[in-house]
Amino acid sequence: MKPPSTGRERILREAIRLFAKRGYDRTSVPDIQEAAGLSRGSGALYKHFPSKEALLAAAVERFVGEARESRAELGEMMLPVDEGSRRLVESMLERLGANRDVLRILWRDLEHFPELEGAARGEIMQSTYLAIAKWLQEHERQGELRAHDSQAVAAVIVGSVAMFRVFEAIWGERAIDISDERFAAAWCDLLLRSLRP
């Protein structure tokens, strides 16, 4: 497969940044071209993307791809539950932190794009919840965790990490001034204390 061109990547990066900062509706193709170092009226963007909506779709698809990669890694990560839970939360924090702009776009701009919204909901959130529920079930099966409602617990633990990052993405600051390390330590402590046999 041919790697994406530098021009395509630059256009996508700038579109994501502008969509996150201004909103999809308030960002024009000339704005994106100018931010990407192209002439405002050149139409050069269309050599890489057929429309502004295609840029939005590419941003969502990239994040969906990263979510799939994370789930694949989770499926391969059958470490002891102590180490695995720490790796799990750190990975979620890292990936969501690296996608703050996309989080803002997902939160604010997808209601008029039901197909993209459905893909984001299904591939990013619902599939992630189910993958983590499966991870919890496997640790329960191995006797490392007590019997529990793995889907409900997955909703609680994934929701807490997601909202920690979403609030940061939306407001530009953390809802409470704690480091990722403190969050991860508290998250693991709560998970392990409540679910150990």
N, C-alpha and C positions, 0 to 999 in steps of 0.2 A: 504494500500500500504506500502510495506517495505521501510524504509528510506535508502538512499544510505550509503554504508559503508565508514568508515573513510579513508581507503586506496584508495577507488575510488575518494573521494573528494580531497584528497591530490594530487593524480595523475592529476586530472583535473585542480586543482588550479596551479600546477607547469607547466603543459602543456600550459595553458593560458599565464602564466607569460613568459615562454620561447618563445612561438609563438610571443607574443607582442614585446619582446626584440630583438629577432634574426630574426624572420620571420618563417613561417611554413616550407619552403624548407630547411632552415639552421638548423632546430632542428631535432635531431634524436630520435628514441625511447630510445636508451641507455642514451641519455642526460636527457630525461624526467624521466626515471627510477632513475637515480642517483639523480636528483634534488628532487624527491619524497622520497628519503631515501631507495630506493631499489637497489639491485646489478645491475650494468650496463648491464650485459649480461644474467640476470636471466629469462627474458621473463615474469616477474611477472605482467607487465602492461597488458598483454593479458588475464589475469584472469578477468579483469574489462572492457577492451575495445578491440574489435577485431582488431583495426588498429589505426594508427596515425590519419587517416582521421576521424575515429569515435570520436576521442578526439576533433577534430576541430568541428565536427557536434554537439557534446555535448555542447561545449562552445556557439555556435550560438543558439542552442535550448534553453539553459538556458536564454540567453538574450531575445529571442523571448517570452519565458514564462513571464519574467519580464515586457516586453512591453504589453503583454495581461493583466497582473494584473493592470498595470497603466491605461490602457483603461477602465477596469472594474471599478476601483476607480473613474475615471473621470465621467463615466456614473452615478455613485451614488452621485457625488459631485455637487449638484445643490445649492450651496451657492450663496448669492448675488455676483454679478460680481466682485466687488472690492476684497472681501475676496477670491473668487474662483480663480481669475486670479493670485493672490499672491501664493496661494497653488499650482496652476498648474505649474507656473514657478519654484518654489522651488522644487517640486516633480521631474520635468524633470531634473533640475540641479543635484539633489541628485542621481537619478538613473543613469544618464549618467556618473556622477563623480565616482560612485562606479564601473563602468564598463569601465574605461579608457583603460585597456589592451584589452578588447574585441573590443572597438572602433578602436584601432590600427589594430587589426586583420581584422575586417570588411573592413576597408579602404584599406588595403594593400594586403591581402592574399586570397580573395575569387574569383578572376577572373577565376581561373582554376577549380572552384567548382560551376557550374551554378545552381544546385539545392539549395545549401546553400545560394548562392548569391540571388536567387529568394525569398527564405524564408525570408532572412534578409530584402530585399527590400520591400516585400509585408507585412510582419507581423510587422516589426519594423517601417519602415518609412511610407509607404502608408496608412496603417491602422491607424497609429497615426495621420497623417494629417487629415484623414476623421473623426476620433473621435473628434478631436479638432474643426473641421468645424461644426460638429453636436452640440458641446458644445456652440460654438458661435451663431449658429442658434437658439438654445433654449433661450439664453439670449436676442437675438433680438426679438424673439416671445414674451418674457415677457416684452419687452419694455425697458430693461436695456441698450441695444445697438441699435444704429441706423441701418437702412438697409445697408447692405454691401455684398460684394462677399466673403462669409465665407470660401470657399476653397482657394481662393487666399490669404486671410488674414492668414489662418492656415499655408499655405506654408511659408509666411514671418515670422510668429512668431515661428513656430517650427524650421524652418531653422536657425534662429538666435541663438536659444538655442543650437541646435545640433552642429553648427559650432563653437560656443564658447568652447564647450567641445572637439570637434574633434581636433581643433588646439592645445589645451592643451595636448591631448593624443598623437598627432603626434610629436609635438616639445618638449614636456616635460616642457613647460611653457606656460603661457597665452599670447595671442597675444597682450594684453594690460593689464597692472597691475591694475586690479580692482577686488574687492572682489565679491563673489557670491551675497552678500547683495546689493551692488551697482548695479550690473547687473540686479537683480530681480526688484529693485525699478525703474530703468530706463525703463525696459521692460514693467512693469505694467503701468507706467506713459504714455508711448507712446501708448500702447494698449487702455487704458481707455480714454485718451484725444482725440484720433482720432475717437473712435467709440461711445462715449456717444451721446445720442440724443441731 
